[in-house]
Amino acid sequence: MYPRVNVVGCGRLGQAIATLFRVARIADEIHVCNRSLESGERAVAAIGGGVAHSSISSMPISNLWLVACGDQEIERVAELIAADGALMADAVVFHCSGFLSSNVLRVVKGKGAHVASAHPVRSFANVEMAVREFPGTFCGVEGENPARKIVSDIFTELGARVFPLSPEGKVLCHAGHVFASNYVVALLTCARDLYRAAEIPDELAWQLMAPLVRGTIDNVMGLGPARALTGPIARGEEVVVAKQADVVSEASALVADLYVKLGLVAVDIAREQGLPSDRCHALRRVLQDGARSSPSLIE
Ligand SMILES: NC(=O)c1ccc[n+]([C@@H]2O[C@H](COP(=O)([O-])OP(=O)(O)OC[C@H]3O[C@@H](n4cnc5c(N)ncnc54)[C@H](OP(=O)(O)O)[C@@H]3O)[C@@H](O)[C@H]2O)c1
């Protein structure tokens, strides 16, 4: 148990983590500083306890600091903490960004503090729901010891499934989350656009996609990508792929570009699946050179 935790930047994530700290009795006291005192007071009400401050300089001395403002503010807030914060010797200062490493907090090391980052891989859009569903959340922890060990232990106590990350690996891991989440949304929107071009109403398009998407996700997770891949690339049908790429380019140049790039990824997966290398070569050629390289099929 820590005597207190100072949370600088207490919005969606800060409120959820501070609530978890309160419920799990990680800290006796929770102190909060937002850009405005009113916002800090609202955060304290949401947490169900704590004290709001109008500036970092009025926060009490502490050996545990969470910097949970937006990513673009973290470095500046760390500078303010180093300049005005009552940092206890050997204090741990950490943030929860998925993109930035703990290095962004390095200025506080000059004051004898240790830095880490802990990224819970989940959405904190709804604070109450995030608190309720937090146990079992994967959490990538990075930083130098002793801060990394301390933060790992705290998040483990909150019920997170902690895994270690290097500072360089962290940015790549975050890009992986972007592909697994944000880009799935972008990809399904591309599919919707192609259905639209085929004059299929949006409502029907989503209905068509739902079983395809859910089944595919289940197959990738259950069987792995090589066994989950089906379709013309898995079958090595370069003539079909050439014609399809051509038709897609008439509907949208951007989607056609993605068709080619993702097609090349799919060819690598088909190769893993055992597709002969001459078939893979033919597929790569039609994807890279366009339909011209397979003239026999073009009407
Ligand atoms: N939200 C998520 O789903 C999620 C998931 C994983 C990780 N994260 C990470 O969590 C961190 C916070 O994200 P969030 O979504 O919780 O942000 P948020 O809801 O926008 O909250 C940010 C808070 O920071 C305060 N703030 C901004 N600049 C400040 C400053 N200079 N001094 C003091 N307080 C300041 C704001 O205060 P005011 O209210 O006064 O403006 C606000 O309360 C980020 O590093 C983000 O990458 C978020």
The ligand as a Gaussian input file, in Angstrom:
#p B3LYP/6-31G(d) Opt

LIG

0 1
 N       -8.898000       6.339000     -23.354000
 C       -8.420000       5.140000     -23.638000
 O       -9.164000       4.263000     -24.093000
 C       -6.963000       4.825000     -23.385000
 C       -6.536000       3.485000     -23.466000
 C       -5.208000       3.169000     -23.191000
 C       -4.310000       4.190000     -22.882000
 N       -4.756000       5.491000     -22.840000
 C       -3.763000       6.523000     -22.495000
 O       -4.204000       7.198000     -21.325000
 C       -3.772000       8.565000     -21.347000
 C       -4.963000       9.483000     -21.130000
 O       -5.920000       9.283000     -22.146000
 P       -7.465000       9.630000     -21.893000
 O       -8.222000       9.037000     -23.035000
 O       -7.848000       9.271000     -20.509000
 O       -7.452000      11.227000     -22.046000
 P       -8.624000      12.253000     -21.667000
 O       -9.892000      11.539000     -21.344000
 O       -8.624000      13.275000     -22.751000
 O       -8.113000      12.928000     -20.320000
 C       -6.959000      13.696000     -20.272000
 C       -6.988000      14.474000     -18.977000
 O       -5.730000      15.117000     -18.884000
 C       -5.932000      16.418000     -18.371000
 N       -4.818000      17.256000     -18.819000
 C       -4.451000      17.564000     -20.074000
 N       -3.365000      18.372000     -20.066000
 C       -3.049000      18.570000     -18.763000
 C       -2.054000      19.306000     -18.095000
 N       -1.157000      20.028000     -18.782000
 N       -2.023000      19.285000     -16.738000
 C       -2.926000      18.559000     -16.038000
 N       -3.916000      17.838000     -16.634000
 C       -3.964000      17.839000     -17.959000
 C       -7.274000      16.851000     -18.914000
 O       -7.779000      17.834000     -18.035000
 P       -9.105000      18.732000     -18.341000
 O      -10.246000      17.797000     -18.104000
 O       -9.008000      19.821000     -17.350000
 O       -8.978000      19.186000     -19.769000
 C       -8.057000      15.537000     -18.896000
 O       -8.770000      15.391000     -17.690000
 C       -3.064000       8.755000     -22.691000
 O       -1.692000       8.594000     -22.517000
 C       -3.626000       7.633000     -23.547000
 O       -2.749000       7.237000     -24.589000
 C       -6.048000       5.824000     -23.062000

